[in-house]
Amino acid sequence: MDRNAPAALYQQIYDGYRKAIVDGSLHAGQRVPSTRMLASELRISRIPILEAYAQLLAEGYFESRVGAGTVVSHSLPDQAAVSEPRGPRATKTRSGPRPIAKRSESLPPVENLPWRRGWGPFGVSQVAFEQFPFQIWNSLVTRHCRSIRAKSLDYGNPMGSRGLREAITTYVRTARGVRCEPEQIMIVSGSQQALELTTRVLLDPGSSVWMEEPGYRLARGVFTFHGAQVVPIPVDYEGLNVAAGIKVCPNARAALVTPSHQYPLGATMSASRRLQLLDWAESSGSWVIEDDYDSEFRYESMPIASLQGLDRNARVIYIGTFSKVLFPSLRLGYIVLPADLVERFLVVRLAMDISPPTFGQAVLADFICEGHFSRHIRRMRLLYGERRSALMESLRKEFGFAVDVTGGQAGMHLSLTLKGVDDRDIAKRAAHDNLWLVPLSSSYVGKPLRQGFILGFGSTSREEIPAAVGKLHSLVAI
Ligand SMILES: Cc1ncc(COP(=O)(O)O)c(C=O)c1O
């Protein structure tokens, strides 16, 4: 016993016995000293010993029989199964089959991609973190912290809080041309959970799903995990090539599209392609999943209305997120559901995570309702607009007109296509130079048709851009 150790005496006794049983030093049926004997041997009071014995009895390490005293339990599983090896070699010492689901094996291991690690010039999915209205946000957080009551501790509404859903309804109707009622909105922890839920509700193992090629890598993992067949469909300057999709796989169950700002090449889906896609969905009984992840920021025209707003047949599942427009660690997004799918999404949600956490929703609802959200969007649109112009200008200066720059009309990234380069190799080298380039080739399911980089400008200041583009140019030239 160590009276100066931070662990309480009863904990030390408990740990000592448990360890001795688990590593086999004490065997089944072996008698342990009475609490009185142990107390006098250790020269401590009986109280911590009684507490430790009670815990060991409750957990089944000890058993006690009238007249026989307390013994190590006879019903402990095999020593090998009880023992808990720790450390890097632990799994090697385990025996017997350790089956896991085939579908979890279907996902490739997490790649330690060097360009994903950093914070700095060209980081994709990074917003102007330092420009966030911290004071306002903190005061709303404080307000809600102070008003936590017993009721706040209960599960929330599985669809999300009513207040936030109403605020989102007003916003998406006016800013995105989405047609919906608050009852159709489900709050989720970002687009990723929205895709997960949508896949669970709409796709069966073996269902085919169109994905833009090149497209959003993280969506592919969700579809693959659920056994869906990803069918890559090429994109061009008008967005997804619907005719090509119909030719390759007319009976797909769903199509995932980013019509406002195709990820990663940046095309805005043309009106005729939008209508063609909706027509196909209607005639083939398919669903359209619209990922509208960064459409708040458009620099050369007014925001383009959503595909959902054009749909007259309730075929579109619209996904919005606060990751780009506010910040990604918030982990809040929403799905606008066709009315007849609400009940199915609800039961699947209940089976999945019951309901979204309530605190962040309450803060965000106030942030929107008190006008801070629209003010922040206006400020960020100006800021990102400046950053994007600085980036386009620097790219032209360094690379001239020999390179293809696409997608800079909206969002917080653009794509630079280069000929005759190995973009992964350059991205690896660039990461050593604190330049965070996502290789364009990594967005392809099939053979990459383009090499180049996705360049984020959300978190790259105007002043940093010329030097960063200069570095990029010299890396490409090597
Ligand atoms: C195409 C696309 N959709 C959605 C997201 C946002 O995902 P989430 O809302 O899960 O943070 C991103 C983020 O980079 C994206 O690139």
The ligand as an ORCA input file, in Angstrom:
! r2SCAN-3c Opt
* xyz 0 1
  C     -18.191     18.126    -51.541
  C     -18.246     18.348    -50.061
  N     -19.391     18.090    -49.414
  C     -19.494     18.292    -48.075
  C     -18.435     18.757    -47.337
  C     -18.624     19.029    -45.864
  O     -18.720     17.897    -45.115
  P     -19.249     17.992    -43.608
  O     -20.518     18.777    -43.624
  O     -19.444     16.577    -43.174
  O     -18.181     18.692    -42.818
  C     -17.236     19.018    -47.960
  C     -16.103     19.476    -47.149
  O     -15.002     19.639    -47.581
  C     -17.137     18.814    -49.352
  O     -16.005     19.077    -49.997
*
